[in-house]
Amino acid sequence: MGELVQQASQQLTELVRGELKLAQAEMKKKGRRYGKSGGLFGGASLVGFLMLQALVATVIAALALVLPVWAAALIVTAVLGVMAAVLAVSGKKQAGKAAPVTPESTIENVKADVAEIKRSAHR
């Protein structure tokens, strides 16, 4: 009986270690993907920002053909402020809906392991 308990304890320990290694590998893989996508998004953001600066200057110059330059710049600034506020509110809503990053397959494996252990214990 003691030997069976020792074997069960050893197997459970090995199972937990295996699941931890699986979780670690899964999180490393996800981390690399997030890092790469973050770099690409950063580059795209920089280029997009430069493009928007050029567009703002173009819009101010176009409005300056019919209005004083200061009025054209003020109108463009107000429109950009409204756009920034709308984007900030939308971003806050999306951040609230974001799911936590979890090792999903590892969690499912652990649940299956626990269910199997419970089923085996009732035999």
N, CA, C and O atoms as a GROMACS GRO file, in nm:
protein
  492
    1MET      N    1   0.082  -0.119   0.000
    1MET     CA    2   0.000   0.000   0.000
    1MET      C    3   0.086   0.126   0.000
    1MET      O    4   0.060   0.220  -0.074
    2GLY      N    5   0.189   0.126   0.083
    2GLY     CA    6   0.280   0.240   0.091
    2GLY      C    7   0.351   0.265  -0.041
    2GLY      O    8   0.373   0.379  -0.082
    3GLU      N    9   0.386   0.155  -0.108
    3GLU     CA   10   0.454   0.168  -0.237
    3GLU      C   11   0.361   0.229  -0.341
    3GLU      O   12   0.405   0.309  -0.424
    4LEU      N   13   0.233   0.191  -0.338
    4LEU     CA   14   0.136   0.248  -0.432
    4LEU      C   15   0.119   0.398  -0.409
    4LEU      O   16   0.111   0.475  -0.504
    5VAL      N   17   0.113   0.438  -0.283
    5VAL     CA   18   0.100   0.580  -0.251
    5VAL      C   19   0.223   0.656  -0.297
    5VAL      O   20   0.213   0.767  -0.350
    6GLN      N   21   0.341   0.595  -0.278
    6GLN     CA   22   0.464   0.659  -0.322
    6GLN      C   23   0.467   0.672  -0.474
    6GLN      O   24   0.507   0.777  -0.526
    7GLN      N   25   0.426   0.569  -0.545
    7GLN     CA   26   0.422   0.575  -0.692
    7GLN      C   27   0.322   0.682  -0.739
    7GLN      O   28   0.351   0.758  -0.832
    8ALA      N   29   0.206   0.686  -0.676
    8ALA     CA   30   0.105   0.786  -0.713
    8ALA      C   31   0.158   0.927  -0.689
    8ALA      O   32   0.137   1.017  -0.770
    9SER      N   33   0.226   0.946  -0.577
    9SER     CA   34   0.283   1.077  -0.546
    9SER      C   35   0.390   1.116  -0.648
    9SER      O   36   0.394   1.230  -0.694
   10GLN      N   37   0.475   1.020  -0.683
   10GLN     CA   38   0.580   1.045  -0.781
   10GLN      C   39   0.519   1.077  -0.918
   10GLN      O   40   0.564   1.170  -0.985
   11GLN      N   41   0.418   1.003  -0.958
   11GLN     CA   42   0.353   1.027  -1.087
   11GLN      C   43   0.284   1.164  -1.089
   11GLN      O   44   0.288   1.234  -1.190
   12LEU      N   45   0.222   1.200  -0.978
   12LEU     CA   46   0.156   1.330  -0.970
   12LEU      C   47   0.258   1.443  -0.979
   12LEU      O   48   0.234   1.544  -1.046
   13THR      N   49   0.371   1.425  -0.912
   13THR     CA   50   0.478   1.525  -0.919
   13THR      C   51   0.529   1.540  -1.062
   13THR      O   52   0.547   1.652  -1.111
   14GLU      N   53   0.551   1.427  -1.130
   14GLU     CA   54   0.597   1.432  -1.269
   14GLU      C   55   0.492   1.497  -1.358
   14GLU      O   56   0.527   1.572  -1.450
   15LEU      N   57   0.366   1.469  -1.333
   15LEU     CA   58   0.258   1.527  -1.411
   15LEU      C   59   0.256   1.680  -1.394
   15LEU      O   60   0.243   1.753  -1.492
   16VAL      N   61   0.267   1.726  -1.271
   16VAL     CA   62   0.266   1.870  -1.244
   16VAL      C   63   0.386   1.937  -1.309
   16VAL      O   64   0.373   2.044  -1.368
   17ARG      N   65   0.503   1.876  -1.299
   17ARG     CA   66   0.623   1.932  -1.362
   17ARG      C   67   0.606   1.939  -1.513
   17ARG      O   68   0.645   2.038  -1.576
   18GLY      N   69   0.549   1.835  -1.571
   18GLY     CA   70   0.525   1.835  -1.716
   18GLY      C   71   0.430   1.945  -1.757
   18GLY      O   72   0.452   2.013  -1.858
   19GLU      N   73   0.325   1.964  -1.681
   19GLU     CA   74   0.228   2.068  -1.712
   19GLU      C   75   0.290   2.208  -1.698
   19GLU      O   76   0.261   2.298  -1.777
   20LEU      N   77   0.375   2.225  -1.599
   20LEU     CA   78   0.444   2.353  -1.581
   20LEU      C   79   0.538   2.381  -1.698
   20LEU      O   80   0.546   2.495  -1.745
   21LYS      N   81   0.608   2.278  -1.745
   21LYS     CA   82   0.696   2.295  -1.862
   21LYS      C   83   0.614   2.331  -1.985
   21LYS      O   84   0.655   2.415  -2.065
   22LEU      N   85   0.497   2.267  -2.000
   22LEU     CA   86   0.410   2.297  -2.113
   22LEU      C   87   0.360   2.442  -2.106
   22LEU      O   88   0.359   2.513  -2.207
   23ALA      N   89   0.321   2.485  -1.988
   23ALA     CA   90   0.274   2.623  -1.971
   23ALA      C   91   0.386   2.722  -2.002
   23ALA      O   92   0.363   2.825  -2.065
   24GLN      N   93   0.507   2.691  -1.957
   24GLN     CA   94   0.621   2.779  -1.982
   24GLN      C   95   0.649   2.789  -2.132
   24GLN      O   96   0.671   2.899  -2.184
   25ALA      N   97   0.648   2.676  -2.201
   25ALA     CA   98   0.673   2.677  -2.346
   25ALA      C   99   0.564   2.754  -2.419
   25ALA      O  100   0.593   2.830  -2.512
   26GLU      N  101   0.439   2.736  -2.377
   26GLU     CA  102   0.328   2.806  -2.442
   26GLU      C  103   0.339   2.957  -2.422
   26GLU      O  104   0.315   3.033  -2.516
   27MET      N  105   0.374   3.000  -2.303
   27MET     CA  106   0.385   3.143  -2.275
   27MET      C  107   0.505   3.205  -2.348
   27MET      O  108   0.499   3.320  -2.390
   28LYS      N  109   0.615   3.130  -2.362
   28LYS     CA  110   0.730   3.180  -2.437
   28LYS      C  111   0.692   3.203  -2.583
   28LYS      O  112   0.727   3.304  -2.643
   29LYS      N  113   0.618   3.106  -2.639
   29LYS     CA  114   0.576   3.117  -2.778
   29LYS      C  115   0.486   3.239  -2.797
   29LYS      O  116   0.503   3.316  -2.892
   30LYS      N  117   0.390   3.257  -2.706
   30LYS     CA  118   0.301   3.373  -2.715
   30LYS      C  119   0.379   3.502  -2.696
   30LYS      O  120   0.352   3.602  -2.763
   31GLY      N  121   0.475   3.502  -2.605
   31GLY     CA  122   0.555   3.621  -2.579
   31GLY      C  123   0.634   3.665  -2.701
   31GLY      O  124   0.642   3.784  -2.732
   32ARG      N  125   0.694   3.568  -2.771
   32ARG     CA  126   0.769   3.601  -2.892
   32ARG      C  127   0.678   3.662  -2.998
   32ARG      O  128   0.714   3.759  -3.064
   33ARG      N  129   0.560   3.605  -3.013
   33ARG     CA  130   0.466   3.658  -3.111
   33ARG      C  131   0.422   3.799  -3.076
   33ARG      O  132   0.415   3.886  -3.163
   34TYR      N  133   0.393   3.823  -2.949
   34TYR     CA  134   0.352   3.958  -2.907
   34TYR      C  135   0.467   4.056  -2.926
   34TYR      O  136   0.444   4.171  -2.965
   35GLY      N  137   0.589   4.015  -2.898
   35GLY     CA  138   0.704   4.104  -2.916
   35GLY      C  139   0.723   4.144  -3.062
   35GLY      O  140   0.745   4.260  -3.093
   36LYS      N  141   0.713   4.046  -3.150
   36LYS     CA  142   0.729   4.074  -3.293
   36LYS      C  143   0.617   4.165  -3.344
   36LYS      O  144   0.642   4.262  -3.416
   37SER      N  145   0.495   4.134  -3.305
   37SER     CA  146   0.383   4.218  -3.351
   37SER      C  147   0.394   4.358  -3.292
   37SER      O  148   0.357   4.455  -3.359
   38GLY      N  149   0.442   4.371  -3.172
   38GLY     CA  150   0.459   4.504  -3.112
   38GLY      C  151   0.560   4.588  -3.188
   38GLY      O  152   0.538   4.707  -3.209
   39GLY      N  153   0.669   4.527  -3.230
   39GLY     CA  154   0.768   4.600  -3.310
   39GLY      C  155   0.711   4.645  -3.444
   39GLY      O  156   0.735   4.758  -3.488
   40LEU      N  157   0.637   4.556  -3.508
   40LEU     CA  158   0.576   4.592  -3.637
   40LEU      C  159   0.473   4.703  -3.621
   40LEU      O  160   0.467   4.796  -3.702
   41PHE      N  161   0.392   4.693  -3.517
   41PHE     CA  162   0.293   4.798  -3.492
   41PHE      C  163   0.362   4.931  -3.459
   41PHE      O  164   0.314   5.037  -3.499
   42GLY      N  165   0.472   4.925  -3.388
   42GLY     CA  166   0.547   5.047  -3.357
   42GLY      C  167   0.599   5.116  -3.483
   42GLY      O  168   0.587   5.237  -3.497
   43GLY      N  169   0.655   5.037  -3.573
   43GLY     CA  170   0.702   5.093  -3.700
   43GLY      C  171   0.589   5.152  -3.782
   43GLY      O  172   0.601   5.261  -3.838
   44ALA      N  173   0.479   5.079  -3.788
   44ALA     CA  174   0.362   5.128  -3.863
   44ALA      C  175   0.309   5.256  -3.800
   44ALA      O  176   0.267   5.348  -3.871
   45SER      N  177   0.310   5.262  -3.668
   45SER     CA  178   0.261   5.382  -3.600
   45SER      C  179   0.348   5.504  -3.631
   45SER      O  180   0.296   5.613  -3.654
   46LEU      N  181   0.478   5.484  -3.632
   46LEU     CA  182   0.568   5.596  -3.661
   46LEU      C  183   0.545   5.649  -3.802
   46LEU      O  184   0.532   5.770  -3.822
   47VAL      N  185   0.539   5.561  -3.900
   47VAL     CA  186   0.517   5.604  -4.038
   47VAL      C  187   0.379   5.668  -4.053
   47VAL      O  188   0.364   5.769  -4.121
   48GLY      N  189   0.279   5.609  -3.988
   48GLY     CA  190   0.145   5.667  -3.992
   48GLY      C  191   0.140   5.805  -3.929
   48GLY      O  192   0.071   5.894  -3.979
   49PHE      N  193   0.213   5.823  -3.821
   49PHE     CA  194   0.218   5.953  -3.754
   49PHE      C  195   0.280   6.058  -3.845
   49PHE      O  196   0.230   6.170  -3.854
   50LEU      N  197   0.388   6.022  -3.913
   50LEU     CA  198   0.452   6.117  -4.006
   50LEU      C  199   0.357   6.151  -4.121
   50LEU      O  200   0.351   6.266  -4.165
   51MET      N  201   0.283   6.052  -4.169
   51MET     CA  202   0.188   6.077  -4.276
   51MET      C  203   0.076   6.170  -4.230
   51MET      O  204   0.035   6.260  -4.304
   52LEU      N  205   0.028   6.150  -4.109
   52LEU     CA  206  -0.076   6.238  -4.057
   52LEU      C  207  -0.027   6.381  -4.038
   52LEU      O  208  -0.103   6.476  -4.059
   53GLN      N  209   0.099   6.398  -3.999
   53GLN     CA  210   0.154   6.533  -3.986
   53GLN      C  211   0.153   6.604  -4.121
   53GLN      O  212   0.118   6.722  -4.131
   54ALA      N  213   0.191   6.531  -4.224
   54ALA     CA  214   0.190   6.589  -4.358
   54ALA      C  215   0.048   6.622  -4.402
   54ALA      O  216   0.024   6.726  -4.464
   55LEU      N  217  -0.048   6.535  -4.369
   55LEU     CA  218  -0.187   6.560  -4.405
   55LEU      C  219  -0.242   6.682  -4.331
   55LEU      O  220  -0.313   6.763  -4.391
   56VAL      N  221  -0.210   6.696  -4.204
   56VAL     CA  222  -0.256   6.813  -4.127
   56VAL      C  223  -0.201   6.941  -4.189
   56VAL      O  224  -0.274   7.039  -4.204
   57ALA      N  225  -0.073   6.942  -4.224
   57ALA     CA  226  -0.014   7.061  -4.287
   57ALA      C  227  -0.083   7.092  -4.420
   57ALA      O  228  -0.104   7.209  -4.454
   58THR      N  229  -0.117   6.987  -4.494
   58THR     CA  230  -0.186   7.006  -4.622
   58THR      C  231  -0.326   7.065  -4.601
   58THR      O  232  -0.367   7.155  -4.675
   59VAL      N  233  -0.397   7.015  -4.502
   59VAL     CA  234  -0.533   7.066  -4.476
   59VAL      C  235  -0.527   7.211  -4.430
   59VAL      O  236  -0.608   7.293  -4.473
   60ILE      N  237  -0.431   7.244  -4.344
   60ILE     CA  238  -0.417   7.384  -4.298
   60ILE      C  239  -0.385   7.474  -4.418
   60ILE      O  240  -0.440   7.583  -4.431
   61ALA      N  241  -0.296   7.427  -4.504
   61ALA     CA  242  -0.259   7.508  -4.621
   61ALA      C  243  -0.379   7.528  -4.713
   61ALA      O  244  -0.398   7.636  -4.769
   62ALA      N  245  -0.459   7.423  -4.729
   62ALA     CA  246  -0.577   7.435  -4.816
   62ALA      C  247  -0.679   7.532  -4.756
   62ALA      O  248  -0.735   7.615  -4.828
   63LEU      N  249  -0.704   7.523  -4.626
   63LEU     CA  250  -0.799   7.614  -4.561
   63LEU      C  251  -0.746   7.758  -4.561
   63LEU      O  252  -0.823   7.854  -4.564
   64ALA      N  253  -0.614   7.771  -4.558
   64ALA     CA  254  -0.554   7.905  -4.556
   64ALA      C  255  -0.577   7.980  -4.687
   64ALA      O  256  -0.555   8.100  -4.694
   65LEU      N  257  -0.620   7.910  -4.789
   65LEU     CA  258  -0.652   7.977  -4.915
   65LEU      C  259  -0.779   8.061  -4.903
   65LEU      O  260  -0.796   8.160  -4.975
   66VAL      N  261  -0.871   8.021  -4.812
   66VAL     CA  262  -0.997   8.094  -4.796
   66VAL      C  263  -1.013   8.159  -4.659
   66VAL      O  264  -1.103   8.241  -4.640
   67LEU      N  265  -0.929   8.125  -4.564
   67LEU     CA  266  -0.934   8.180  -4.428
   67LEU      C  267  -0.796   8.230  -4.388
   67LEU      O  268  -0.697   8.195  -4.453
   68PRO      N  269  -0.788   8.311  -4.283
   68PRO     CA  270  -0.655   8.346  -4.230
   68PRO      C  271  -0.586   8.216  -4.180
   68PRO      O  272  -0.653   8.122  -4.138
   69VAL      N  273  -0.455   8.215  -4.185
   69VAL     CA  274  -0.380   8.095  -4.146
   69VAL      C  275  -0.411   8.054  -4.003
   69VAL      O  276  -0.426   7.934  -3.975
   70TRP      N  277  -0.422   8.151  -3.911
   70TRP     CA  278  -0.450   8.117  -3.772
   70TRP      C  279  -0.585   8.049  -3.758
   70TRP      O  280  -0.599   7.957  -3.678
   71ALA      N  281  -0.686   8.092  -3.834
   71ALA     CA  282  -0.820   8.031  -3.826
   71ALA      C  283  -0.817   7.890  -3.884
   71ALA      O  284  -0.881   7.800  -3.830
   72ALA      N  285  -0.745   7.872  -3.991
   72ALA     CA  286  -0.734   7.739  -4.051
   72ALA      C  287  -0.668   7.642  -3.952
   72ALA      O  288  -0.714   7.530  -3.935
   73ALA      N  289  -0.560   7.687  -3.888
   73ALA     CA  290  -0.490   7.603  -3.791
   73ALA      C  291  -0.578   7.573  -3.671
   73ALA      O  292  -0.576   7.461  -3.620
   74LEU      N  293  -0.656   7.670  -3.624
   74LEU     CA  294  -0.746   7.650  -3.510
   74LEU      C  295  -0.855   7.547  -3.543
   74LEU      O  296  -0.885   7.461  -3.460
   75ILE      N  297  -0.913   7.556  -3.660
   75ILE     CA  298  -1.018   7.461  -3.701
   75ILE      C  299  -0.961   7.320  -3.706
   75ILE      O  300  -1.022   7.226  -3.655
   76VAL      N  301  -0.846   7.304  -3.767
   76VAL     CA  302  -0.784   7.171  -3.778
   76VAL      C  303  -0.749   7.117  -3.639
   76VAL      O  304  -0.768   6.998  -3.613
   77THR      N  305  -0.699   7.202  -3.552
   77THR     CA  306  -0.666   7.161  -3.415
   77THR      C  307  -0.790   7.113  -3.340
   77THR      O  308  -0.785   7.012  -3.271
   78ALA      N  309  -0.901   7.185  -3.354
   78ALA     CA  310  -1.026   7.145  -3.286
   78ALA      C  311  -1.076   7.010  -3.338
   78ALA      O  312  -1.119   6.926  -3.260
   79VAL      N  313  -1.071   6.991  -3.468
   79VAL     CA  314  -1.116   6.863  -3.525
   79VAL      C  315  -1.029   6.749  -3.475
   79VAL      O  316  -1.080   6.642  -3.440
   80LEU      N  317  -0.898   6.770  -3.471
   80LEU     CA  318  -0.808   6.666  -3.420
   80LEU      C  319  -0.833   6.636  -3.272
   80LEU      O  320  -0.823   6.521  -3.230
   81GLY      N  321  -0.865   6.739  -3.194
   81GLY     CA  322  -0.896   6.717  -3.053
   81GLY      C  323  -1.019   6.631  -3.034
   81GLY      O  324  -1.020   6.543  -2.948
   82VAL      N  325  -1.122   6.656  -3.113
   82VAL     CA  326  -1.244   6.574  -3.105
   82VAL      C  327  -1.213   6.430  -3.145
   82VAL      O  328  -1.259   6.336  -3.079
   83MET      N  329  -1.136   6.413  -3.251
   83MET     CA  330  -1.099   6.278  -3.295
   83MET      C  331  -1.020   6.204  -3.186
   83MET      O  332  -1.043   6.086  -3.163
   84ALA      N  333  -0.928   6.274  -3.122
   84ALA     CA  334  -0.848   6.213  -3.015
   84ALA      C  335  -0.937   6.168  -2.899
   84ALA      O  336  -0.916   6.061  -2.843
   85ALA      N  337  -1.034   6.249  -2.864
   85ALA     CA  338  -1.125   6.214  -2.754
   85ALA      C  339  -1.207   6.090  -2.788
   85ALA      O  340  -1.224   6.002  -2.705
   86VAL      N  341  -1.258   6.084  -2.910
   86VAL     CA  342  -1.338   5.968  -2.953
   86VAL      C  343  -1.253   5.842  -2.952
   86VAL      O  344  -1.297   5.737  -2.904
   87LEU      N  345  -1.131   5.851  -3.003
   87LEU     CA  346  -1.041   5.735  -3.004
   87LEU      C  347  -1.005   5.691  -2.862
   87LEU      O  348  -0.996   5.571  -2.835
   88ALA      N  349  -0.983   5.785  -2.772
   88ALA     CA  350  -0.948   5.751  -2.634
   88ALA      C  351  -1.062   5.677  -2.565
   88ALA      O  352  -1.039   5.578  -2.495
   89VAL      N  353  -1.184   5.723  -2.584
   89VAL     CA  354  -1.300   5.657  -2.524
   89VAL      C  355  -1.317   5.517  -2.582
   89VAL      O  356  -1.343   5.422  -2.508
   90SER      N  357  -1.302   5.504  -2.713
   90SER     CA  358  -1.313   5.372  -2.777
   90SER      C  359  -1.203   5.278  -2.728
   90SER      O  360  -1.229   5.160  -2.703
   91GLY      N  361  -1.082   5.330  -2.714
   91GLY     CA  362  -0.972   5.248  -2.664
   91GLY      C  363  -0.995   5.200  -2.522
   91GLY      O  364  -0.962   5.087  -2.487
   92LYS      N  365  -1.051   5.287  -2.440
   92LYS     CA  366  -1.079   5.248  -2.301
   92LYS      C  367  -1.182   5.136  -2.297
   92LYS      O  368  -1.170   5.042  -2.218
   93LYS      N  369  -1.285   5.145  -2.382
   93LYS     CA  370  -1.386   5.040  -2.387
   93LYS      C  371  -1.326   4.908  -2.431
   93LYS      O  372  -1.358   4.803  -2.374
   94GLN      N  373  -1.240   4.912  -2.533
   94GLN     CA  374  -1.178   4.789  -2.582
   94GLN      C  375  -1.084   4.728  -2.478
   94GLN      O  376  -1.078   4.606  -2.466
   95ALA      N  377  -1.012   4.810  -2.405
   95ALA     CA  378  -0.922   4.760  -2.302
   95ALA      C  379  -1.001   4.687  -2.193
   95ALA      O  380  -0.953   4.589  -2.137
   96GLY      N  381  -1.120   4.735  -2.164
   96GLY     CA  382  -1.204   4.669  -2.065
   96GLY      C  383  -1.255   4.534  -2.112
   96GLY      O  384  -1.283   4.446  -2.030
   97LYS      N  385  -1.267   4.516  -2.243
   97LYS     CA  386  -1.316   4.390  -2.298
   97LYS      C  387  -1.205   4.288  -2.323
   97LYS      O  388  -1.234   4.172  -2.352
   98ALA      N  389  -1.080   4.330  -2.311
   98ALA     CA  390  -0.968   4.241  -2.343
   98ALA      C  391  -0.963   4.123  -2.246
   98ALA      O  392  -0.979   4.137  -2.125
   99ALA      N  393  -0.942   4.007  -2.304
   99ALA     CA  394  -0.933   3.885  -2.222
   99ALA      C  395  -0.791   3.872  -2.167
   99ALA      O  396  -0.696   3.914  -2.233
  100PRO      N  397  -0.776   3.816  -2.049
  100PRO     CA  398  -0.640   3.799  -1.996
  100PRO      C  399  -0.564   3.695  -2.077
  100PRO      O  400  -0.621   3.599  -2.130
  101VAL      N  401  -0.432   3.715  -2.087
  101VAL     CA  402  -0.348   3.620  -2.158
  101VAL      C  403  -0.321   3.502  -2.065
  101VAL      O  404  -0.257   3.518  -1.961
  102THR      N  405  -0.369   3.384  -2.104
  102THR     CA  406  -0.351   3.266  -2.021
  102THR      C  407  -0.306   3.149  -2.107
  102THR      O  408  -0.335   3.145  -2.227
  103PRO      N  409  -0.236   3.054  -2.047
  103PRO     CA  410  -0.197   2.932  -2.120
  103PRO      C  411  -0.317   2.837  -2.130
  103PRO      O  412  -0.330   2.745  -2.049
  104GLU      N  413  -0.403   2.859  -2.228
  104GLU     CA  414  -0.531   2.790  -2.236
  104GLU      C  415  -0.519   2.639  -2.248
  104GLU      O  416  -0.591   2.566  -2.180
  105SER      N  417  -0.430   2.590  -2.334
  105SER     CA  418  -0.420   2.445  -2.350
  105SER      C  419  -0.368   2.379  -2.223
  105SER      O  420  -0.408   2.267  -2.190
  106THR      N  421  -0.278   2.446  -2.152
  106THR     CA  422  -0.228   2.391  -2.026
  106THR      C  423  -0.340   2.382  -1.923
  106THR      O  424  -0.349   2.283  -1.850
  107ILE      N  425  -0.423   2.484  -1.916
  107ILE     CA  426  -0.535   2.482  -1.821
  107ILE      C  427  -0.629   2.366  -1.852
  107ILE      O  428  -0.675   2.297  -1.761
  108GLU      N  429  -0.657   2.346  -1.981
  108GLU     CA  430  -0.744   2.235  -2.020
  108GLU      C  431  -0.681   2.100  -1.984
  108GLU      O  432  -0.750   2.010  -1.937
  109ASN      N  433  -0.549   2.088  -2.006
  109ASN     CA  434  -0.481   1.964  -1.971
  109ASN      C  435  -0.486   1.937  -1.820
  109ASN      O  436  -0.508   1.824  -1.777
  110VAL      N  437  -0.465   2.042  -1.742
  110VAL     CA  438  -0.469   2.025  -1.596
  110VAL      C  439  -0.609   1.984  -1.551
  110VAL      O  440  -0.623   1.897  -1.465
  111LYS      N  441  -0.712   2.045  -1.609
  111LYS     CA  442  -0.849   2.006  -1.575
  111LYS      C  443  -0.875   1.861  -1.609
  111LYS      O  444  -0.937   1.788  -1.532
  112ALA      N  445  -0.826   1.818  -1.727
  112ALA     CA  446  -0.844   1.678  -1.766
  112ALA      C  447  -0.768   1.586  -1.672
  112ALA      O  448  -0.818   1.479  -1.636
  113ASP      N  449  -0.647   1.626  -1.632
  113ASP     CA  450  -0.568   1.545  -1.539
  113ASP      C  451  -0.638   1.532  -1.404
  113ASP      O  452  -0.643   1.423  -1.347
  114VAL      N  453  -0.690   1.642  -1.354
  114VAL     CA  454  -0.761   1.640  -1.225
  114VAL      C  455  -0.883   1.550  -1.234
  114VAL      O  456  -0.911   1.473  -1.142
  115ALA      N  457  -0.957   1.562  -1.344
  115ALA     CA  458  -1.075   1.477  -1.361
  115ALA      C  459  -1.036   1.330  -1.365
  115ALA      O  460  -1.106   1.246  -1.307
  116GLU      N  461  -0.927   1.298  -1.432
  116GLU     CA  462  -0.881   1.159  -1.440
  116GLU      C  463  -0.837   1.108  -1.303
  116GLU      O  464  -0.867   0.995  -1.266
  117ILE      N  465  -0.768   1.192  -1.228
  117ILE     CA  466  -0.724   1.154  -1.093
  117ILE      C  467  -0.845   1.128  -1.005
  117ILE      O  468  -0.849   1.030  -0.931
  118LYS      N  469  -0.944   1.216  -1.011
  118LYS     CA  470  -1.067   1.197  -0.932
  118LYS      C  471  -1.138   1.068  -0.970
  118LYS      O  472  -1.182   0.992  -0.884
  119ARG      N  473  -1.148   1.042  -1.101
  119ARG     CA  474  -1.214   0.921  -1.148
  119ARG      C  475  -1.138   0.796  -1.104
  119ARG      O  476  -1.198   0.696  -1.066
  120SER      N  477  -1.005   0.802  -1.108
  120SER     CA  478  -0.923   0.689  -1.066
  120SER      C  479  -0.934   0.666  -0.916
  120SER      O  480  -0.931   0.552  -0.869
  121ALA      N  481  -0.946   0.774  -0.841
  121ALA     CA  482  -0.952   0.762  -0.695
  121ALA      C  483  -1.082   0.698  -0.650
  121ALA      O  484  -1.086   0.636  -0.543
  122HIS      N  485  -1.189   0.710  -0.728
  122HIS     CA  486  -1.318   0.655  -0.689
  122HIS      C  487  -1.331   0.507  -0.724
  122HIS      O  488  -1.431   0.444  -0.688
  123ARG      N  489  -1.234   0.450  -0.792
  123ARG     CA  490  -1.241   0.308  -0.829
  123ARG      C  491  -1.217   0.217  -0.716
  123ARG      O  492  -1.220   0.095  -0.732
   0.00000   0.00000   0.00000
